[in-house]
């Protein structure tokens, strides 16, 4: 007899970061994870995560809104539904609920986790099979201080933990950001790949100059230098700048990916399960990119371990020309899973147990859960 959705629970989980994490739109000192658990009628549970950055400073879904949507819209829609057909459940959700891709991603992840456990298969197998079970992962240098970033990068290189770094720029004047980047390239660039993320901070004129100078100093990848609303400027940059341009906020769904490619974009796409609606849904965008000859990059919303491993299962099925940035758990002071991921030698290992391959630490979950602390 087919198992059905019996119960859906969710928690807002606030975990402090190891240091302030400075982006162009906010500085993070804490990350809020929306953790979801779906219990099936056969007793099998699946877990998922929806995580955004800085409340509403990054996107239109806040942690509180994600939890509210799951409680008041997703739960009534899914309760009692068969769990063995993800496509049917996804179609049901999408026909009744518009947008809300972060919440959809948490639900899709939990359904896949439960299905994998029921079948005795890892989520990567449900998604078609892993090409790689060890994936490269970079670290973001975003303390806001050049000397601190250089010291942090040198320490991580000496420890052998990372071989690529991304710099968060765009919050300061262009000249300041360029000086900051040049100093880090000169200090670390002979030992590591250096990339930058502008997080939409530049107008088209500043981006044209900034990207030229970044390319000249040896930066390998430039992420979203202009607003997500200015695809024309993004496309021009991808065609005129020798360094690869990475589209992030400009591309969420496979429709976005098709549109950008059709208009002449020739850089790379940052894949994120939260933007696309889940680990299975994001593969639609990846396949559009592959058909158009556009590179792939496994992106993060700075998720904890649950969201990170869900992404890794999807990324493992793809040829990622630009690797991944699934370092989110390393940015947090603590973890809410019983067995953390293994990061070493510039890579992270994909768990091979059924489902996601990670389980919640119930004591840690309750300690960091917001309502428990309040």
C-alpha positions in Angstrom: 0.0 0.0 0.0 1.4 3.4 -0.9 2.5 5.6 1.9 0.9 9.1 2.2 2.0 12.4 3.8 0.9 12.3 7.4 2.5 15.3 9.1 4.7 18.2 8.1 6.7 20.1 10.8 9.0 23.1 10.5 11.4 25.1 12.7 13.2 28.4 12.5 16.7 27.6 13.6 19.1 30.5 14.3 22.8 29.5 14.3 25.6 32.1 14.7 28.3 32.5 12.2 32.1 32.0 13.0 32.7 35.7 11.9 30.7 38.5 10.3 30.1 37.7 6.7 29.9 40.9 4.6 28.0 41.0 1.4 27.0 44.0 -0.8 23.4 44.0 0.7 24.0 43.0 4.3 26.4 41.7 6.9 25.5 38.4 8.5 26.3 37.4 12.1 23.7 34.7 12.3 22.0 32.4 9.7 18.4 31.3 10.0 17.6 27.9 8.7 14.0 26.8 8.0 14.1 23.0 8.8 11.2 20.9 7.5 10.4 17.3 8.5 7.7 15.2 6.6 6.5 12.1 8.3 4.8 9.5 6.1 2.1 7.1 7.1 4.6 4.2 7.1 6.7 6.1 9.7 9.5 7.1 7.4 10.6 10.7 7.8 12.3 13.0 5.3 14.0 16.3 6.1 14.6 19.5 4.1 15.9 23.0 4.5 15.0 26.4 3.1 17.6 29.1 3.8 17.8 32.7 2.6 20.3 35.5 3.4 19.6 38.4 5.8 15.8 38.2 6.1 14.5 40.1 3.2 17.7 41.8 2.2 18.5 39.2 -0.5 15.1 38.0 -1.9 11.4 38.1 -1.5 11.1 35.1 0.9 11.9 35.6 4.5 12.4 32.7 6.9 9.2 33.6 8.7 7.3 33.8 5.4 8.7 30.4 4.3 7.6 28.8 7.5 4.1 30.4 7.3 3.7 29.2 3.7 4.6 25.7 4.6 2.2 25.6 7.6 -0.8 27.3 6.0 -0.5 26.3 2.3 1.8 23.4 1.6 0.7 21.2 4.6 -3.1 21.2 3.8 -2.3 20.7 0.1 0.0 17.6 0.7 -1.5 15.9 3.8 -2.9 12.5 2.7 -1.3 12.6 -0.7 0.7 9.5 -2.0 4.4 10.0 -1.6 5.8 7.7 -4.3 5.4 10.0 -7.3 7.5 13.2 -7.0 6.4 14.5 -10.4 2.7 14.3 -9.5 3.3 16.1 -6.1 5.4 18.8 -7.8 2.7 19.4 -10.4 0.1 19.6 -7.6 2.2 22.1 -5.7 3.0 24.3 -8.7 -0.6 24.4 -9.9 -1.8 25.7 -6.5 1.2 27.8 -5.2 3.0 30.4 -7.3 6.6 31.4 -6.6 7.8 30.4 -3.1 10.7 28.5 -4.5 12.6 28.4 -1.2 9.6 26.7 0.5 9.2 24.4 -2.5 12.8 23.4 -2.3 12.5 22.4 1.4 9.4 20.3 0.7 10.9 18.6 -2.4 14.1 17.8 -0.5 12.2 16.2 2.4 10.1 14.1 -0.1 13.2 12.9 -1.9 14.9 12.1 1.5 12.0 10.0 2.6 11.7 8.3 -0.8 15.4 7.5 -0.8 15.1 6.0 2.7 12.1 3.9 1.6 13.9 2.5 -1.4 17.3 2.2 0.3 18.9 4.6 -2.3 20.8 7.9 -2.0 19.0 11.0 -3.4 21.7 11.2 -6.1 20.5 7.9 -7.5 16.9 9.1 -7.6 18.2 12.0 -9.6 19.9 9.8 -12.2 23.1 8.8 -10.5 26.3 10.5 -9.3 29.1 11.2 -11.7 31.3 12.2 -8.7 31.0 11.5 -5.0 33.7 14.0 -4.0 33.1 17.5 -5.2 35.4 20.6 -5.2 34.3 23.4 -2.8 35.6 26.9 -2.5 35.6 29.3 0.5 34.3 32.9 0.5 36.6 35.6 1.9 34.1 38.2 3.2 35.3 39.6 6.5 35.3 43.1 5.0 39.0 43.6 5.8 41.8 43.0 3.3 44.5 41.8 5.7 42.1 39.5 7.5 40.9 38.0 4.3 44.5 37.4 3.1 45.4 35.8 6.5 42.3 33.6 6.4 43.0 32.5 2.8 46.7 31.7 3.6 45.6 29.7 6.7 43.1 27.6 4.7 45.6 27.0 1.9 48.2 25.9 4.4 45.6 23.5 6.0 44.8 22.1 2.6 41.0 22.8 3.1 40.4 25.0 0.0 42.1 25.7 -3.3 39.7 28.4 -4.6 38.3 31.6 -3.0 35.5 33.9 -3.8 35.6 37.6 -2.7 32.4 39.4 -1.8 32.7 43.0 -3.2 30.3 45.7 -4.2 29.5 47.3 -0.9 32.2 49.9 -1.2 33.3 52.3 -3.9 34.7 50.7 -7.1 38.3 51.8 -6.5 38.3 50.4 -3.0 36.9 47.1 -4.2 39.5 46.9 -6.9 42.4 47.6 -4.5 41.0 45.0 -2.1 40.8 42.4 -4.9 44.2 43.2 -6.4 45.9 42.8 -3.0 44.3 39.3 -2.5 45.1 38.2 -6.0 48.7 39.2 -5.5 48.9 37.4 -2.1 47.0 34.2 -3.0 46.6 34.0 -6.8 49.6 31.9 -7.4 48.2 29.2 -5.1 44.5 29.4 -5.7 41.7 30.4 -8.1 40.3 33.8 -7.2 36.7 34.7 -8.1 34.5 37.7 -7.1 30.8 38.1 -6.4 29.5 41.7 -6.9 25.9 40.7 -5.9 24.3 43.1 -8.4 26.0 46.2 -6.9 27.3 47.9 -10.0 25.5 49.8 -12.8 26.4 49.0 -16.4 29.1 51.7 -16.6 30.9 50.7 -13.4 30.6 47.0 -14.4 32.2 47.6 -17.8 35.2 49.2 -16.1 35.3 47.0 -13.1 35.1 43.7 -15.0 37.9 44.8 -17.4 40.2 45.6 -14.5 39.3 42.4 -12.7 40.0 40.3 -15.8 43.4 42.1 -16.2 44.5 41.3 -12.7 43.7 37.6 -13.1 40.3 37.1 -11.5 38.9 33.8 -12.9 35.1 34.3 -12.5 32.9 37.4 -12.0 29.5 36.8 -10.5 26.4 38.9 -11.1 28.1 42.3 -11.5 24.9 44.1 -12.5 21.3 44.1 -11.4 19.2 41.0 -12.2 16.9 43.3 -14.1 19.6 44.4 -16.5 20.2 41.3 -18.6 21.3 43.4 -21.6 24.3 44.6 -19.6 25.0 41.1 -18.3 25.0 39.7 -21.8 27.3 42.4 -23.2 29.8 41.7 -20.4 29.7 38.0 -21.1 30.5 38.7 -24.7 33.2 41.4 -24.2 35.1 40.4 -21.0 37.7 37.6 -21.3 37.0 36.4 -17.7 33.9 34.3 -17.5 30.7 36.1 -16.2 28.5 34.1 -13.8 24.8 34.7 -13.8 23.2 34.2 -10.4 20.2 36.3 -9.5 19.4 36.7 -13.2 18.7 33.0 -13.6 16.5 30.9 -11.3 14.3 28.7 -13.4 14.8 26.8 -16.7 12.7 29.5 -18.3 15.2 32.2 -17.2 18.1 30.0 -18.4 16.5 29.6 -21.8 15.8 33.3 -22.2 19.3 34.4 -21.2 20.9 31.9 -23.5 18.6 32.7 -26.4 19.6 36.4 -26.1 23.3 35.6 -26.4 24.7 35.1 -22.9 27.8 32.9 -23.0 29.1 32.7 -19.5 28.1 30.3 -16.7 25.0 29.8 -14.5 25.0 29.6 -10.7 22.6 26.7 -9.9 20.8 26.9 -6.6 18.1 24.5 -5.4 16.4 27.3 -3.5 16.0 29.5 -6.6 14.7 26.6 -8.7 12.4 24.9 -6.2 14.4 21.8 -5.2 17.2 19.3 -6.1 15.1 17.7 -8.9 13.7 21.0 -10.2 17.2 22.6 -10.5 18.3 20.0 -13.0 15.9 21.4 -15.6 17.9 24.6 -15.6 21.2 22.6 -15.7 20.0 20.7 -18.8 19.0 24.0 -20.6 22.5 25.3 -19.8 24.2 22.2 -21.1 22.2 22.4 -24.4 23.3 26.0 -24.8 26.9 25.4 -24.0 26.8 27.4 -20.8 29.0 26.4 -17.9 27.7 25.2 -14.6 28.5 26.2 -11.0 27.0 24.7 -7.8 25.8 27.7 -5.8 24.7 28.1 -2.2 22.3 30.2 -0.2 24.7 29.6 2.7 22.6 26.7 3.8 23.4 24.5 6.8 24.2 20.8 6.3 20.7 19.7 5.3 20.4 22.2 2.4 24.0 21.8 1.5 23.9 18.0 1.1 20.6 18.3 -0.8 22.4 20.5 -3.3 25.4 18.2 -3.4 23.2 15.3 -4.4 22.0 17.3 -7.4 25.5 18.7 -8.3 27.0 15.2 -8.2 24.9 14.2 -11.3 26.4 17.1 -13.4 29.6 18.0 -15.0 30.4 21.2 -13.1 33.0 23.3 -15.0 33.3 25.8 -12.1 32.9 23.5 -9.1 30.8 24.4 -6.1 30.7 26.8 -3.2 28.9 24.5 -0.7 30.8 25.8 2.3 27.7 26.9 4.3 28.1 24.6 7.2 31.7 25.7 7.7 30.5 29.3 8.2 28.3 28.3 11.1 29.6 27.9 14.7 27.6 24.7 15.2 25.7 22.0 13.3 22.3 20.5 13.8 23.0 17.1 12.3 24.4 14.1 14.1 27.3 13.6 11.6 28.7 16.7 9.8 29.9 16.6 6.3 33.6 15.9 5.6 35.6 18.8 4.1 39.2 18.1 3.1 41.7 18.8 0.4 39.6 21.4 -1.3 36.6 19.1 -1.6 33.5 17.7 0.2 32.4 14.1 0.3 28.9 13.2 -0.7 27.2 10.9 1.8 26.2 7.5 0.4 23.6 6.4 2.9 19.9 6.2 1.8 18.1 9.5 1.3 20.2 12.6 2.0 22.6 10.6 4.2 22.3 12.9 7.2 20.1 13.0 10.2 19.0 15.7 12.6 20.5 16.0 16.1 17.3 16.5 18.0 19.0 18.2 21.0 20.8 20.7 18.8 17.7 21.3 16.8 15.7 22.2 19.9 18.5 24.3 21.3 18.7 26.5 18.3 15.1 26.5 17.4 13.7 30.0 17.8 10.6 29.3 19.7 12.5 27.1 22.1 14.9 30.0 23.0 12.1 32.5 23.2 
